[in-house]
Amino acid sequence: MDNVSLFITLSTGVVSVFILFFVFYKVLHWDNKLSAMLTILLVMAVYVPFGVIHWAGLDVFAIHFAFFVMSGYGLGIITSHRRLKMGLDAHMGHVDDEPEQKGWFHWGPAIIVAFFLTLAVVDSIIITLASRGASSEFMARFLPEPRSGAKIVSAFPGAVSNDYQ
């Protein structure tokens, strides 16, 4: 799993969460909470053994776990809000013959989603730089030339002994 990009594994898992959720919710017409729970359980049942067998570190495992669980949970919340709003409209006597042009999108959840997406991108970059280091093209473009002329490696070496005396 060392040669697989973090972006590819995260995006594949999140796309799988979306597909599974909408198969359960729209195709099988299951409840949104049940769809979210089963989606999370199935994706975790696949990822946890895969992540343990191809262990890349707890930070990589944690970001995958958080992405996959929060994607399913977020879909469950979004669909429950929409379902409750439609139920309330039906209870109040609003008929769907003349649908309102007013959208159900609100900027508050959008800001929260944007914050967590930004956080995930930054964390992914930090994890990638720590595990693989910066590319030579990146270092040549943004870092000054080394004074000694030696090759610089920016990957985190792992545990370092504390013998600096």
matplotlib code that plots the C-alpha trace (Angstrom):
import matplotlib.pyplot as plt

x = [0.0, 3.0, 2.8, -0.9, -1.7, -3.6, -5.8, -6.7, -7.6, -9.6, -11.5, -12.2, -13.6, -15.8, -17.2, -17.9, -19.8, -21.9, -22.7, -23.6, -25.7, -27.7, -28.2, -29.7, -31.6, -32.9, -32.9, -33.9, -35.9, -34.5, -34.6, -31.9, -30.5, -30.4, -28.8, -26.1, -25.4, -25.1, -23.0, -20.5, -20.4, -19.8, -17.1, -15.4, -15.7, -13.7, -11.3, -10.3, -8.8, -7.2, -5.8, -4.4, -2.8, -1.3, -0.4, 0.8, 0.6, -2.0, -2.3, -3.2, -5.6, -7.3, -7.8, -9.4, -11.6, -12.7, -13.4, -15.4, -17.5, -18.2, -19.2, -21.9, -22.9, -23.2, -25.3, -27.6, -28.0, -28.6, -31.3, -33.0, -33.2, -34.8, -37.1, -38.3, -38.8, -40.9, -42.9, -43.5, -44.7, -47.1, -48.4, -48.9, -50.9, -48.5, -49.2, -46.4, -48.5, -46.7, -43.2, -41.5, -38.5, -36.8, -34.0, -33.3, -29.6, -28.3, -24.9, -24.2, -23.6, -21.8, -19.2, -18.8, -18.3, -15.8, -13.9, -13.6, -12.6, -9.9, -8.7, -8.7, -6.7, -4.1, -3.8, -3.4, -0.6, 1.1, 0.8, 2.2, 5.1, 5.9, 5.9, 7.4, 9.0, 8.9, 9.7, 13.0, 11.2, 9.3, 12.5, 14.4, 11.6, 10.8, 13.9, 17.3, 20.3, 22.1, 25.4, 27.2, 25.9, 24.7, 21.4, 18.5, 15.9, 12.8, 11.0, 10.5, 13.0, 10.9, 11.9, 15.1, 17.2, 17.6, 21.4, 22.1, 24.4]
y = [0.0, 2.3, 2.9, 3.8, 7.5, 8.7, 10.7, 7.6, 5.5, 8.3, 9.2, 5.6, 5.0, 8.1, 7.3, 3.8, 5.3, 7.5, 4.7, 2.3, 4.8, 5.8, 2.1, 1.5, 4.7, 5.3, 1.9, -0.3, 2.5, 1.9, 4.4, 7.0, 6.1, 2.4, 3.2, 5.3, 2.7, -0.2, 1.9, 2.8, -0.8, -2.3, 0.2, -0.3, -4.1, -3.8, -1.1, -2.2, -5.6, -4.0, -1.2, -3.6, -5.9, -3.0, -0.9, 2.6, 4.1, 5.2, 8.7, 7.2, 4.7, 7.5, 9.8, 7.0, 6.0, 9.6, 10.2, 7.1, 7.3, 11.0, 10.6, 8.1, 10.0, 13.3, 11.6, 10.3, 13.8, 15.5, 13.0, 13.1, 16.9, 16.8, 14.0, 15.8, 19.0, 17.2, 15.5, 18.8, 20.4, 17.6, 17.9, 21.6, 21.1, 22.3, 20.3, 19.4, 20.6, 23.9, 23.3, 26.3, 27.6, 28.1, 25.6, 23.5, 24.4, 26.4, 28.1, 26.9, 23.2, 24.3, 26.2, 23.2, 20.9, 23.3, 23.5, 19.8, 19.3, 22.0, 20.2, 16.9, 18.3, 19.9, 16.7, 14.6, 16.9, 16.7, 12.9, 12.6, 14.9, 13.1, 9.6, 10.3, 13.7, 16.5, 15.8, 17.1, 19.4, 21.0, 21.4, 22.9, 25.4, 26.5, 25.8, 27.4, 25.4, 23.6, 25.1, 21.7, 20.5, 17.3, 15.7, 16.7, 14.2, 15.6, 12.4, 11.8, 9.1, 7.6, 7.4, 9.3, 8.6, 11.3, 11.4, 15.1, 16.0]
z = [0.0, 0.1, -3.6, -3.5, -3.2, -0.2, -2.5, -4.5, -1.4, 0.2, -3.0, -3.8, -0.3, -0.3, -3.7, -2.5, 0.5, -1.8, -4.1, -1.3, 0.5, -2.5, -3.5, 0.0, 0.2, -3.4, -5.0, -2.0, -0.4, 3.1, 5.9, 5.8, 9.2, 8.3, 5.0, 6.6, 9.3, 6.9, 4.5, 7.3, 8.6, 5.1, 4.2, 7.6, 7.2, 4.0, 5.1, 8.6, 7.5, 4.4, 6.5, 9.1, 6.5, 4.6, 7.6, 6.7, 10.2, 12.6, 11.0, 7.6, 9.2, 11.2, 8.3, 6.3, 9.2, 9.7, 6.1, 5.5, 8.7, 8.4, 4.7, 5.6, 8.7, 6.7, 4.0, 6.7, 8.3, 4.9, 3.9, 7.3, 7.1, 3.7, 4.7, 7.8, 5.8, 3.3, 6.0, 7.8, 4.5, 4.0, 7.5, 7.2, 4.1, 1.5, -1.6, -4.0, -7.0, -7.0, -5.8, -4.2, -6.0, -2.6, -2.2, 0.9, 0.9, 3.8, 4.1, 7.7, 6.8, 3.7, 5.8, 8.1, 5.1, 3.5, 6.8, 7.1, 3.4, 3.9, 7.0, 5.2, 2.3, 4.7, 6.7, 3.6, 2.4, 5.8, 5.9, 2.3, 3.0, 6.2, 4.7, 1.2, 1.5, -1.0, -4.6, -6.0, -8.3, -5.4, -3.4, -6.4, -7.0, -3.5, -1.3, -1.5, -2.8, 0.0, 1.0, 1.1, -2.2, -0.6, -1.6, 0.8, 1.9, 3.4, 4.4, 8.1, 9.2, 11.9, 15.6, 16.3, 19.4, 21.9, 22.2, 21.4, 24.3]

ax = plt.figure().add_subplot(projection="3d")
ax.plot(x, y, z, "-o")
ax.set_aspect("equal")
plt.show()
